[in-house]
Amino acid sequence: MKFTQKYFWLIILLSTVIGFVWQAPGLILKNYLTPILMVMMTLSVLKIDLKELKNIKTDWWRYLIILINIFFVSSLLIYFVKDFFIKEIFLGLLIVTAVPCGISIVFFSVLFGGQPTKSLLTTTIAHLLAPILTPAIVWFFARQVIDVSFLAMFILIIKLIIIPIILAQIIRYFKWDNYIQKYVTSSNTLLLTLLNWGTVAPVAGIISANYNSLIKSIILVILIAVLQIIFGIIFGRNKEEDITWMIASFYRNTGLAAVITLTTFGTLATLGVMSYMIVTNVALAPLQWWAMRTKSATL
């Protein structure tokens, strides 16, 4: 197992810590989050073959339920508790629960013993729907609380999702992906480290002033995680499906959410995204340990 794959959770956790303790480089990186994420997304979606979308026809209703769960259930829960948070943090939490599941769920499905094909189909469809659904959900739930521009979010998500998907398909067409794939894991780990650093650093200075809000956000995200894990176990038909749906339902494209909030709504809104990132990054360690322990037990 490659070093970056074996210690992925530790690298990502350290990148978050570095953002808190060494802020100056992160504040510079903040200005380059959009191109960093675009490159990262392009590399991440190289595995996506849009022709594979035809394979959803046998289990189409399951994918429909999963997508409804991904985009609407957690967002609805955030809306119901909006009065417990200041409007900017509520907006950050809403955005991070309204973005699609991360491309990384394919990698996690491989690592944790899920079904990577189903993960790939789920995240592909979710990202294709995101330019419409994400700004629509945020606008619908937040327009009475804070000014939200559907068009601005739509254009930004097109830039961060659709353009990388098109670039990846061009790379696949010329078969350059056969060479690039060897470096995707290491490159994306580095890019994700830079993305986390550039996301955390601008927020680090305001955490002390909003410590209680951050704690409340983390507790809420843990609750969401538990509910999504229960959903995955109930909805899955076997252990592999349980793992696949759990990961797809909970792990979000926090990089996308962070870039949207920092670019469009400012650092305070990113505090809501930060709580999701913290819980996600911390959860990687026990999940990876559990997955590796389970694999060892079956050998």
Stockholm file with secondary structure:
# STOCKHOLM 1.0

chainA/1-299         MKFTQKYFWLIILLSTVIGFVWQAPGLILKNYLTPILMVMMTLSVLKIDLKELKNIKTDWWRYLIILINIFFVSSLLIYFVKDFFIKEIFLGLLIVTAVPCGISIVFFSVLFGGQPTKSLLTTTIAHLLAPILTPAIVWFFARQVIDVSFLAMFILIIKLIIIPIILAQIIRYFKWDNYIQKYVTSSNTLLLTLLNWGTVAPVAGIISANYNSLIKSIILVILIAVLQIIFGIIFGRNKEEDITWMIASFYRNTGLAAVITLTTFGTLATLGVMSYMIVTNVALAPLQWWAMRTKSATL
#=GR chainA/1-299 SS CCHHHHTHHHHHHHHHHHHHHCHHHHHHHGGGHHHHHHHHHHHHGGGCCGGGGGGGGGGHHHHHHHHHIIIIIHHHHHHHTGGGSCHHHHHHHHHHHHSCBCTTHHHHHHHHTCCHHHHHHHHHHHHHHHHHHHHHHHHHHHTTTSCCCHHHHHHHHIIIIIHHHHHHHHHHHTTTHHHHGGGHHHHHHHHHHHHHHHHHHHHHHHHGGGHHHHHHHHHHHHHHHHHHHHHHHHHCSSHHHHHHHHHHHHCBCHHHHHHHHHHHTCHHHHHHHHHHHHHHHHHHHHHHHHHHHHHHHHC
#=GC SS_cons         CCHHHHTHHHHHHHHHHHHHHCHHHHHHHGGGHHHHHHHHHHHHGGGCCGGGGGGGGGGHHHHHHHHHIIIIIHHHHHHHTGGGSCHHHHHHHHHHHHSCBCTTHHHHHHHHTCCHHHHHHHHHHHHHHHHHHHHHHHHHHHTTTSCCCHHHHHHHHIIIIIHHHHHHHHHHHTTTHHHHGGGHHHHHHHHHHHHHHHHHHHHHHHHGGGHHHHHHHHHHHHHHHHHHHHHHHHHCSSHHHHHHHHHHHHCBCHHHHHHHHHHHTCHHHHHHHHHHHHHHHHHHHHHHHHHHHHHHHHC
//
